[in-house]
Amino acid sequence: MHDHHDIASMDAPLRSSVHARRAALERERLRVQAEIVSYPMPIPACDLYFNGLLEQRARICEQLAALDQHERNSAP
């Protein structure tokens, strides 16, 4: 049987992994956002590359929200 300290130490690698994933996602979100902000104007609605950037940003934000939800559900 594990005591609370054993369980907490087993969770440490998972928390570290989640934090690393969050940092990577946040770096990518900032990179995509910078590209969106600096995109030349005017932007036609049919611009596939720009629309792809918007979709990529949305997916990253969804993944960050899922990590937030996971952390809220895992909190003691």
PDB file of N, CA, C and O in Angstrom:
ATOM      1  N   MET A   1       0.841  -1.185   0.000  1.00  0.00           N
ATOM      2  CA  MET A   1       0.000   0.000   0.000  1.00  0.00           C
ATOM      3  C   MET A   1       0.888   1.252   0.000  1.00  0.00           C
ATOM      4  O   MET A   1       1.907   1.291   0.689  1.00  0.00           O
ATOM      5  N   HIS A   2       0.501   2.267  -0.770  1.00  0.00           N
ATOM      6  CA  HIS A   2       1.284   3.500  -0.889  1.00  0.00           C
ATOM      7  C   HIS A   2       0.751   4.530   0.087  1.00  0.00           C
ATOM      8  O   HIS A   2      -0.457   4.652   0.287  1.00  0.00           O
ATOM      9  N   ASP A   3       1.674   5.271   0.693  1.00  0.00           N
ATOM     10  CA  ASP A   3       1.212   6.408   1.482  1.00  0.00           C
ATOM     11  C   ASP A   3       1.118   7.624   0.577  1.00  0.00           C
ATOM     12  O   ASP A   3       1.475   7.556  -0.599  1.00  0.00           O
ATOM     13  N   HIS A   4       0.642   8.732   1.117  1.00  0.00           N
ATOM     14  CA  HIS A   4       0.418   9.949   0.333  1.00  0.00           C
ATOM     15  C   HIS A   4       1.714  10.441  -0.308  1.00  0.00           C
ATOM     16  O   HIS A   4       1.698  10.890  -1.454  1.00  0.00           O
ATOM     17  N   HIS A   5       2.834  10.363   0.410  1.00  0.00           N
ATOM     18  CA  HIS A   5       4.121  10.818  -0.117  1.00  0.00           C
ATOM     19  C   HIS A   5       4.517   9.995  -1.349  1.00  0.00           C
ATOM     20  O   HIS A   5       4.992  10.558  -2.335  1.00  0.00           O
ATOM     21  N   ASP A   6       4.328   8.668  -1.304  1.00  0.00           N
ATOM     22  CA  ASP A   6       4.656   7.811  -2.448  1.00  0.00           C
ATOM     23  C   ASP A   6       3.825   8.190  -3.671  1.00  0.00           C
ATOM     24  O   ASP A   6       4.351   8.260  -4.782  1.00  0.00           O
ATOM     25  N   ILE A   7       2.551   8.432  -3.474  1.00  0.00           N
ATOM     26  CA  ILE A   7       1.667   8.793  -4.585  1.00  0.00           C
ATOM     27  C   ILE A   7       2.079  10.147  -5.157  1.00  0.00           C
ATOM     28  O   ILE A   7       2.111  10.325  -6.374  1.00  0.00           O
ATOM     29  N   ALA A   8       2.389  11.089  -4.290  1.00  0.00           N
ATOM     30  CA  ALA A   8       2.805  12.414  -4.751  1.00  0.00           C
ATOM     31  C   ALA A   8       4.096  12.316  -5.560  1.00  0.00           C
ATOM     32  O   ALA A   8       4.234  12.993  -6.579  1.00  0.00           O
ATOM     33  N   SER A   9       5.041  11.487  -5.124  1.00  0.00           N
ATOM     34  CA  SER A   9       6.292  11.369  -5.864  1.00  0.00           C
ATOM     35  C   SER A   9       6.076  10.658  -7.202  1.00  0.00           C
ATOM     36  O   SER A   9       6.809  10.920  -8.155  1.00  0.00           O
ATOM     37  N   MET A  10       5.084   9.764  -7.293  1.00  0.00           N
ATOM     38  CA  MET A  10       4.778   9.108  -8.569  1.00  0.00           C
ATOM     39  C   MET A  10       4.132  10.096  -9.530  1.00  0.00           C
ATOM     40  O   MET A  10       4.288   9.973 -10.745  1.00  0.00           O
ATOM     41  N   ASP A  11       3.401  11.082  -8.992  1.00  0.00           N
ATOM     42  CA  ASP A  11       2.737  12.082  -9.827  1.00  0.00           C
ATOM     43  C   ASP A  11       3.704  13.138 -10.352  1.00  0.00           C
ATOM     44  O   ASP A  11       3.392  13.816 -11.331  1.00  0.00           O
ATOM     45  N   ALA A  12       4.864  13.295  -9.730  1.00  0.00           N
ATOM     46  CA  ALA A  12       5.813  14.345 -10.121  1.00  0.00           C
ATOM     47  C   ALA A  12       6.221  14.243 -11.591  1.00  0.00           C
ATOM     48  O   ALA A  12       6.213  15.263 -12.280  1.00  0.00           O
ATOM     49  N   PRO A  13       6.581  13.051 -12.111  1.00  0.00           N
ATOM     50  CA  PRO A  13       6.937  12.987 -13.542  1.00  0.00           C
ATOM     51  C   PRO A  13       5.776  13.377 -14.452  1.00  0.00           C
ATOM     52  O   PRO A  13       5.988  14.000 -15.493  1.00  0.00           O
ATOM     53  N   LEU A  14       4.561  13.020 -14.073  1.00  0.00           N
ATOM     54  CA  LEU A  14       3.389  13.388 -14.878  1.00  0.00           C
ATOM     55  C   LEU A  14       3.204  14.900 -14.875  1.00  0.00           C
ATOM     56  O   LEU A  14       2.968  15.503 -15.922  1.00  0.00           O
ATOM     57  N   ARG A  15       3.310  15.512 -13.699  1.00  0.00           N
ATOM     58  CA  ARG A  15       3.176  16.978 -13.620  1.00  0.00           C
ATOM     59  C   ARG A  15       4.259  17.658 -14.450  1.00  0.00           C
ATOM     60  O   ARG A  15       3.989  18.636 -15.147  1.00  0.00           O
ATOM     61  N   SER A  16       5.478  17.143 -14.376  1.00  0.00           N
ATOM     62  CA  SER A  16       6.575  17.702 -15.150  1.00  0.00           C
ATOM     63  C   SER A  16       6.292  17.590 -16.647  1.00  0.00           C
ATOM     64  O   SER A  16       6.558  18.520 -17.409  1.00  0.00           O
ATOM     65  N   SER A  17       5.758  16.459 -17.054  1.00  0.00           N
ATOM     66  CA  SER A  17       5.415  16.241 -18.459  1.00  0.00           C
ATOM     67  C   SER A  17       4.308  17.201 -18.908  1.00  0.00           C
ATOM     68  O   SER A  17       4.365  17.759 -20.004  1.00  0.00           O
ATOM     69  N   VAL A  18       3.314  17.383 -18.060  1.00  0.00           N
ATOM     70  CA  VAL A  18       2.207  18.301 -18.382  1.00  0.00           C
ATOM     71  C   VAL A  18       2.734  19.728 -18.499  1.00  0.00           C
ATOM     72  O   VAL A  18       2.350  20.462 -19.410  1.00  0.00           O
ATOM     73  N   HIS A  19       3.615  20.122 -17.576  1.00  0.00           N
ATOM     74  CA  HIS A  19       4.182  21.482 -17.632  1.00  0.00           C
ATOM     75  C   HIS A  19       5.033  21.668 -18.890  1.00  0.00           C
ATOM     76  O   HIS A  19       4.997  22.729 -19.512  1.00  0.00           O
ATOM     77  N   ALA A  20       5.791  20.646 -19.261  1.00  0.00           N
ATOM     78  CA  ALA A  20       6.607  20.732 -20.476  1.00  0.00           C
ATOM     79  C   ALA A  20       5.707  20.850 -21.707  1.00  0.00           C
ATOM     80  O   ALA A  20       5.996  21.627 -22.617  1.00  0.00           O
ATOM     81  N   ARG A  21       4.623  20.082 -21.735  1.00  0.00           N
ATOM     82  CA  ARG A  21       3.682  20.143 -22.853  1.00  0.00           C
ATOM     83  C   ARG A  21       3.036  21.513 -22.939  1.00  0.00           C
ATOM     84  O   ARG A  21       2.896  22.075 -24.026  1.00  0.00           O
ATOM     85  N   ARG A  22       2.640  22.054 -21.781  1.00  0.00           N
ATOM     86  CA  ARG A  22       2.027  23.383 -21.752  1.00  0.00           C
ATOM     87  C   ARG A  22       3.012  24.429 -22.280  1.00  0.00           C
ATOM     88  O   ARG A  22       2.631  25.292 -23.071  1.00  0.00           O
ATOM     89  N   ALA A  23       4.269  24.358 -21.851  1.00  0.00           N
ATOM     90  CA  ALA A  23       5.273  25.326 -22.302  1.00  0.00           C
ATOM     91  C   ALA A  23       5.477  25.234 -23.816  1.00  0.00           C
ATOM     92  O   ALA A  23       5.585  26.255 -24.494  1.00  0.00           O
ATOM     93  N   ALA A  24       5.529  24.012 -24.341  1.00  0.00           N
ATOM     94  CA  ALA A  24       5.701  23.833 -25.787  1.00  0.00           C
ATOM     95  C   ALA A  24       4.499  24.387 -26.544  1.00  0.00           C
ATOM     96  O   ALA A  24       4.664  25.057 -27.563  1.00  0.00           O
ATOM     97  N   LEU A  25       3.301  24.113 -26.056  1.00  0.00           N
ATOM     98  CA  LEU A  25       2.092  24.628 -26.707  1.00  0.00           C
ATOM     99  C   LEU A  25       2.053  26.155 -26.652  1.00  0.00           C
ATOM    100  O   LEU A  25       1.678  26.806 -27.627  1.00  0.00           O
ATOM    101  N   GLU A  26       2.435  26.714 -25.525  1.00  0.00           N
ATOM    102  CA  GLU A  26       2.407  28.170 -25.390  1.00  0.00           C
ATOM    103  C   GLU A  26       3.425  28.823 -26.319  1.00  0.00           C
ATOM    104  O   GLU A  26       3.140  29.864 -26.911  1.00  0.00           O
ATOM    105  N   ARG A  27       4.607  28.226 -26.453  1.00  0.00           N
ATOM    106  CA  ARG A  27       5.594  28.756 -27.413  1.00  0.00           C
ATOM    107  C   ARG A  27       5.037  28.708 -28.833  1.00  0.00           C
ATOM    108  O   ARG A  27       5.182  29.666 -29.592  1.00  0.00           O
ATOM    109  N   GLU A  28       4.403  27.600 -29.188  1.00  0.00           N
ATOM    110  CA  GLU A  28       3.842  27.466 -30.537  1.00  0.00           C
ATOM    111  C   GLU A  28       2.689  28.446 -30.751  1.00  0.00           C
ATOM    112  O   GLU A  28       2.551  29.018 -31.832  1.00  0.00           O
ATOM    113  N   ARG A  29       1.859  28.640 -29.715  1.00  0.00           N
ATOM    114  CA  ARG A  29       0.753  29.598 -29.816  1.00  0.00           C
ATOM    115  C   ARG A  29       1.305  31.002 -30.061  1.00  0.00           C
ATOM    116  O   ARG A  29       0.777  31.738 -30.895  1.00  0.00           O
ATOM    117  N   LEU A  30       2.351  31.373 -29.349  1.00  0.00           N
ATOM    118  CA  LEU A  30       2.944  32.699 -29.531  1.00  0.00           C
ATOM    119  C   LEU A  30       3.561  32.846 -30.919  1.00  0.00           C
ATOM    120  O   LEU A  30       3.465  33.912 -31.528  1.00  0.00           O
ATOM    121  N   ARG A  31       4.193  31.786 -31.425  1.00  0.00           N
ATOM    122  CA  ARG A  31       4.775  31.828 -32.769  1.00  0.00           C
ATOM    123  C   ARG A  31       3.696  32.029 -33.820  1.00  0.00           C
ATOM    124  O   ARG A  31       3.832  32.867 -34.712  1.00  0.00           O
ATOM    125  N   VAL A  32       2.614  31.247 -33.708  1.00  0.00           N
ATOM    126  CA  VAL A  32       1.511  31.350 -34.673  1.00  0.00           C
ATOM    127  C   VAL A  32       0.850  32.722 -34.563  1.00  0.00           C
ATOM    128  O   VAL A  32       0.530  33.338 -35.580  1.00  0.00           O
ATOM    129  N   GLN A  33       0.644  33.203 -33.339  1.00  0.00           N
ATOM    130  CA  GLN A  33       0.024  34.509 -33.143  1.00  0.00           C
ATOM    131  C   GLN A  33       0.867  35.619 -33.766  1.00  0.00           C
ATOM    132  O   GLN A  33       0.332  36.538 -34.385  1.00  0.00           O
ATOM    133  N   ALA A  34       2.177  35.531 -33.602  1.00  0.00           N
ATOM    134  CA  ALA A  34       3.065  36.537 -34.202  1.00  0.00           C
ATOM    135  C   ALA A  34       2.953  36.512 -35.722  1.00  0.00           C
ATOM    136  O   ALA A  34       2.977  37.556 -36.373  1.00  0.00           O
ATOM    137  N   GLU A  35       2.831  35.319 -36.275  1.00  0.00           N
ATOM    138  CA  GLU A  35       2.701  35.206 -37.732  1.00  0.00           C
ATOM    139  C   GLU A  35       1.362  35.776 -38.202  1.00  0.00           C
ATOM    140  O   GLU A  35       1.288  36.425 -39.245  1.00  0.00           O
ATOM    141  N   ILE A  36       0.312  35.530 -37.429  1.00  0.00           N
ATOM    142  CA  ILE A  36      -1.009  36.071 -37.772  1.00  0.00           C
ATOM    143  C   ILE A  36      -0.975  37.600 -37.735  1.00  0.00           C
ATOM    144  O   ILE A  36      -1.456  38.257 -38.658  1.00  0.00           O
ATOM    145  N   VAL A  37      -0.413  38.156 -36.678  1.00  0.00           N
ATOM    146  CA  VAL A  37      -0.379  39.611 -36.506  1.00  0.00           C
ATOM    147  C   VAL A  37       0.440  40.288 -37.600  1.00  0.00           C
ATOM    148  O   VAL A  37       0.111  41.394 -38.028  1.00  0.00           O
ATOM    149  N   SER A  38       1.498  39.632 -38.049  1.00  0.00           N
ATOM    150  CA  SER A  38       2.365  40.257 -39.049  1.00  0.00           C
ATOM    151  C   SER A  38       1.968  39.915 -40.484  1.00  0.00           C
ATOM    152  O   SER A  38       2.665  40.298 -41.423  1.00  0.00           O
ATOM    153  N   TYR A  39       0.859  39.199 -40.666  1.00  0.00           N
ATOM    154  CA  TYR A  39       0.437  38.802 -42.000  1.00  0.00           C
ATOM    155  C   TYR A  39       0.067  40.041 -42.811  1.00  0.00           C
ATOM    156  O   TYR A  39      -0.620  40.927 -42.305  1.00  0.00           O
ATOM    157  N   PRO A  40       0.516  40.113 -44.065  1.00  0.00           N
ATOM    158  CA  PRO A  40       0.236  41.313 -44.874  1.00  0.00           C
ATOM    159  C   PRO A  40      -1.266  41.514 -45.124  1.00  0.00           C
ATOM    160  O   PRO A  40      -2.015  40.568 -45.369  1.00  0.00           O
ATOM    161  N   MET A  41      -1.656  42.753 -45.053  1.00  0.00           N
ATOM    162  CA  MET A  41      -3.051  43.135 -45.280  1.00  0.00           C
ATOM    163  C   MET A  41      -3.208  43.592 -46.720  1.00  0.00           C
ATOM    164  O   MET A  41      -2.205  43.983 -47.318  1.00  0.00           O
ATOM    165  N   PRO A  42      -4.352  43.573 -47.301  1.00  0.00           N
ATOM    166  CA  PRO A  42      -5.568  42.935 -46.812  1.00  0.00           C
ATOM    167  C   PRO A  42      -5.481  41.412 -46.971  1.00  0.00           C
ATOM    168  O   PRO A  42      -4.747  40.895 -47.814  1.00  0.00           O
ATOM    169  N   ILE A  43      -6.242  40.723 -46.145  1.00  0.00           N
ATOM    170  CA  ILE A  43      -6.242  39.265 -46.174  1.00  0.00           C
ATOM    171  C   ILE A  43      -7.545  38.801 -46.816  1.00  0.00           C
ATOM    172  O   ILE A  43      -8.618  39.010 -46.252  1.00  0.00           O
ATOM    173  N   PRO A  44      -7.466  38.176 -47.982  1.00  0.00           N
ATOM    174  CA  PRO A  44      -8.693  37.683 -48.608  1.00  0.00           C
ATOM    175  C   PRO A  44      -9.253  36.495 -47.814  1.00  0.00           C
ATOM    176  O   PRO A  44      -8.502  35.707 -47.240  1.00  0.00           O
ATOM    177  N   ALA A  45     -10.551  36.387 -47.795  1.00  0.00           N
ATOM    178  CA  ALA A  45     -11.213  35.305 -47.050  1.00  0.00           C
ATOM    179  C   ALA A  45     -10.790  33.927 -47.541  1.00  0.00           C
ATOM    180  O   ALA A  45     -10.876  32.952 -46.793  1.00  0.00           O
ATOM    181  N   CYS A  46     -10.338  33.834 -48.779  1.00  0.00           N
ATOM    182  CA  CYS A  46      -9.967  32.534 -49.350  1.00  0.00           C
ATOM    183  C   CYS A  46      -8.481  32.210 -49.163  1.00  0.00           C
ATOM    184  O   CYS A  46      -7.996  31.237 -49.739  1.00  0.00           O
ATOM    185  N   ASP A  47      -7.755  32.994 -48.376  1.00  0.00           N
ATOM    186  CA  ASP A  47      -6.325  32.767 -48.163  1.00  0.00           C
ATOM    187  C   ASP A  47      -6.144  31.502 -47.315  1.00  0.00           C
ATOM    188  O   ASP A  47      -6.346  31.520 -46.101  1.00  0.00           O
ATOM    189  N   LEU A  48      -5.764  30.420 -47.969  1.00  0.00           N
ATOM    190  CA  LEU A  48      -5.671  29.125 -47.288  1.00  0.00           C
ATOM    191  C   LEU A  48      -4.604  29.108 -46.209  1.00  0.00           C
ATOM    192  O   LEU A  48      -4.815  28.521 -45.147  1.00  0.00           O
ATOM    193  N   TYR A  49      -3.469  29.736 -46.453  1.00  0.00           N
ATOM    194  CA  TYR A  49      -2.396  29.727 -45.463  1.00  0.00           C
ATOM    195  C   TYR A  49      -2.821  30.465 -44.193  1.00  0.00           C
ATOM    196  O   TYR A  49      -2.623  29.971 -43.084  1.00  0.00           O
ATOM    197  N   PHE A  50      -3.407  31.654 -44.366  1.00  0.00           N
ATOM    198  CA  PHE A  50      -3.860  32.428 -43.211  1.00  0.00           C
ATOM    199  C   PHE A  50      -4.945  31.674 -42.453  1.00  0.00           C
ATOM    200  O   PHE A  50      -4.918  31.606 -41.224  1.00  0.00           O
ATOM    201  N   ASN A  51      -5.903  31.106 -43.189  1.00  0.00           N
ATOM    202  CA  ASN A  51      -6.964  30.340 -42.532  1.00  0.00           C
ATOM    203  C   ASN A  51      -6.384  29.132 -41.797  1.00  0.00           C
ATOM    204  O   ASN A  51      -6.886  28.743 -40.742  1.00  0.00           O
ATOM    205  N   GLY A  52      -5.332  28.545 -42.352  1.00  0.00           N
ATOM    206  CA  GLY A  52      -4.655  27.443 -41.679  1.00  0.00           C
ATOM    207  C   GLY A  52      -4.010  27.891 -40.371  1.00  0.00           C
ATOM    208  O   GLY A  52      -4.028  27.164 -39.377  1.00  0.00           O
ATOM    209  N   LEU A  53      -3.439  29.099 -40.381  1.00  0.00           N
ATOM    210  CA  LEU A  53      -2.877  29.636 -39.144  1.00  0.00           C
ATOM    211  C   LEU A  53      -3.960  29.819 -38.080  1.00  0.00           C
ATOM    212  O   LEU A  53      -3.750  29.506 -36.909  1.00  0.00           O
ATOM    213  N   LEU A  54      -5.108  30.324 -38.496  1.00  0.00           N
ATOM    214  CA  LEU A  54      -6.217  30.502 -37.546  1.00  0.00           C
ATOM    215  C   LEU A  54      -6.664  29.157 -36.976  1.00  0.00           C
ATOM    216  O   LEU A  54      -6.924  29.041 -35.778  1.00  0.00           O
ATOM    217  N   GLU A  55      -6.751  28.149 -37.833  1.00  0.00           N
ATOM    218  CA  GLU A  55      -7.140  26.812 -37.371  1.00  0.00           C
ATOM    219  C   GLU A  55      -6.091  26.230 -36.438  1.00  0.00           C
ATOM    220  O   GLU A  55      -6.424  25.604 -35.431  1.00  0.00           O
ATOM    221  N   GLN A  56      -4.829  26.437 -36.773  1.00  0.00           N
ATOM    222  CA  GLN A  56      -3.745  25.935 -35.928  1.00  0.00           C
ATOM    223  C   GLN A  56      -3.802  26.587 -34.550  1.00  0.00           C
ATOM    224  O   GLN A  56      -3.651  25.912 -33.532  1.00  0.00           O
ATOM    225  N   ARG A  57      -4.020  27.895 -34.521  1.00  0.00           N
ATOM    226  CA  ARG A  57      -4.136  28.598 -33.238  1.00  0.00           C
ATOM    227  C   ARG A  57      -5.313  28.067 -32.430  1.00  0.00           C
ATOM    228  O   ARG A  57      -5.203  27.888 -31.217  1.00  0.00           O
ATOM    229  N   ALA A  58      -6.434  27.816 -33.089  1.00  0.00           N
ATOM    230  CA  ALA A  58      -7.607  27.282 -32.391  1.00  0.00           C
ATOM    231  C   ALA A  58      -7.309  25.907 -31.794  1.00  0.00           C
ATOM    232  O   ALA A  58      -7.697  25.635 -30.658  1.00  0.00           O
ATOM    233  N   ARG A  59      -6.625  25.036 -32.544  1.00  0.00           N
ATOM    234  CA  ARG A  59      -6.279  23.701 -32.030  1.00  0.00           C
ATOM    235  C   ARG A  59      -5.342  23.801 -30.823  1.00  0.00           C
ATOM    236  O   ARG A  59      -5.500  23.075 -29.841  1.00  0.00           O
ATOM    237  N   ILE A  60      -4.373  24.702 -30.907  1.00  0.00           N
ATOM    238  CA  ILE A  60      -3.446  24.884 -29.793  1.00  0.00           C
ATOM    239  C   ILE A  60      -4.208  25.362 -28.555  1.00  0.00           C
ATOM    240  O   ILE A  60      -3.975  24.869 -27.451  1.00  0.00           O
ATOM    241  N   CYS A  61      -5.107  26.310 -28.738  1.00  0.00           N
ATOM    242  CA  CYS A  61      -5.895  26.820 -27.611  1.00  0.00           C
ATOM    243  C   CYS A  61      -6.777  25.720 -27.017  1.00  0.00           C
ATOM    244  O   CYS A  61      -6.950  25.654 -25.800  1.00  0.00           O
ATOM    245  N   GLU A  62      -7.328  24.866 -27.862  1.00  0.00           N
ATOM    246  CA  GLU A  62      -8.126  23.738 -27.363  1.00  0.00           C
ATOM    247  C   GLU A  62      -7.263  22.789 -26.534  1.00  0.00           C
ATOM    248  O   GLU A  62      -7.696  22.299 -25.491  1.00  0.00           O
ATOM    249  N   GLN A  63      -6.038  22.532 -27.001  1.00  0.00           N
ATOM    250  CA  GLN A  63      -5.139  21.651 -26.257  1.00  0.00           C
ATOM    251  C   GLN A  63      -4.742  22.275 -24.926  1.00  0.00           C
ATOM    252  O   GLN A  63      -4.654  21.574 -23.918  1.00  0.00           O
ATOM    253  N   LEU A  64      -4.503  23.581 -24.909  1.00  0.00           N
ATOM    254  CA  LEU A  64      -4.191  24.263 -23.654  1.00  0.00           C
ATOM    255  C   LEU A  64      -5.381  24.202 -22.698  1.00  0.00           C
ATOM    256  O   LEU A  64      -5.201  24.004 -21.497  1.00  0.00           O
ATOM    257  N   ALA A  65      -6.582  24.369 -23.218  1.00  0.00           N
ATOM    258  CA  ALA A  65      -7.782  24.284 -22.380  1.00  0.00           C
ATOM    259  C   ALA A  65      -7.944  22.875 -21.812  1.00  0.00           C
ATOM    260  O   ALA A  65      -8.350  22.713 -20.661  1.00  0.00           O
ATOM    261  N   ALA A  66      -7.631  21.862 -22.606  1.00  0.00           N
ATOM    262  CA  ALA A  66      -7.715  20.483 -22.123  1.00  0.00           C
ATOM    263  C   ALA A  66      -6.707  20.244 -21.003  1.00  0.00           C
ATOM    264  O   ALA A  66      -7.017  19.563 -20.026  1.00  0.00           O
ATOM    265  N   LEU A  67      -5.497  20.803 -21.138  1.00  0.00           N
ATOM    266  CA  LEU A  67      -4.513  20.679 -20.064  1.00  0.00           C
ATOM    267  C   LEU A  67      -4.995  21.384 -18.802  1.00  0.00           C
ATOM    268  O   LEU A  67      -4.821  20.870 -17.698  1.00  0.00           O
ATOM    269  N   ASP A  68      -5.599  22.559 -18.961  1.00  0.00           N
ATOM    270  CA  ASP A  68      -6.161  23.272 -17.807  1.00  0.00           C
ATOM    271  C   ASP A  68      -7.209  22.417 -17.111  1.00  0.00           C
ATOM    272  O   ASP A  68      -7.221  22.308 -15.885  1.00  0.00           O
ATOM    273  N   GLN A  69      -8.089  21.812 -17.903  1.00  0.00           N
ATOM    274  CA  GLN A  69      -9.147  20.970 -17.345  1.00  0.00           C
ATOM    275  C   GLN A  69      -8.533  19.776 -16.624  1.00  0.00           C
ATOM    276  O   GLN A  69      -8.973  19.418 -15.531  1.00  0.00           O
ATOM    277  N   HIS A  70      -7.538  19.167 -17.217  1.00  0.00           N
ATOM    278  CA  HIS A  70      -6.858  18.026 -16.593  1.00  0.00           C
ATOM    279  C   HIS A  70      -6.257  18.431 -15.244  1.00  0.00           C
ATOM    280  O   HIS A  70      -6.383  17.703 -14.260  1.00  0.00           O
ATOM    281  N   GLU A  71      -5.605  19.589 -15.205  1.00  0.00           N
ATOM    282  CA  GLU A  71      -5.002  20.056 -13.953  1.00  0.00           C
ATOM    283  C   GLU A  71      -6.058  20.350 -12.907  1.00  0.00           C
ATOM    284  O   GLU A  71      -5.858  20.052 -11.730  1.00  0.00           O
ATOM    285  N   ARG A  72      -7.188  20.934 -13.314  1.00  0.00           N
ATOM    286  CA  ARG A  72      -8.276  21.201 -12.354  1.00  0.00           C
ATOM    287  C   ARG A  72      -8.837  19.883 -11.814  1.00  0.00           C
ATOM    288  O   ARG A  72      -9.126  19.778 -10.622  1.00  0.00           O
ATOM    289  N   ASN A  73      -8.990  18.892 -12.672  1.00  0.00           N
ATOM    290  CA  ASN A  73      -9.530  17.608 -12.248  1.00  0.00           C
ATOM    291  C   ASN A  73      -8.550  16.823 -11.391  1.00  0.00           C
ATOM    292  O   ASN A  73      -8.959  15.982 -10.590  1.00  0.00           O
ATOM    293  N   SER A  74      -7.251  17.095 -11.553  1.00  0.00           N
ATOM    294  CA  SER A  74      -6.215  16.361 -10.817  1.00  0.00           C
ATOM    295  C   SER A  74      -5.838  17.035  -9.508  1.00  0.00           C
ATOM    296  O   SER A  74      -5.121  16.455  -8.692  1.00  0.00           O
ATOM    297  N   ALA A  75      -6.320  18.260  -9.304  1.00  0.00           N
ATOM    298  CA  ALA A  75      -5.963  18.985  -8.080  1.00  0.00           C
ATOM    299  C   ALA A  75      -6.534  18.282  -6.858  1.00  0.00           C
ATOM    300  O   ALA A  75      -7.649  17.763  -6.896  1.00  0.00           O
ATOM    301  N   PRO A  76      -5.765  18.267  -5.774  1.00  0.00           N
ATOM    302  CA  PRO A  76      -6.257  17.588  -4.555  1.00  0.00           C
ATOM    303  C   PRO A  76      -7.416  18.295  -3.926  1.00  0.00           C
ATOM    304  O   PRO A  76      -7.933  17.844  -2.903  1.00  0.00           O
TER     305      PRO A  76
END
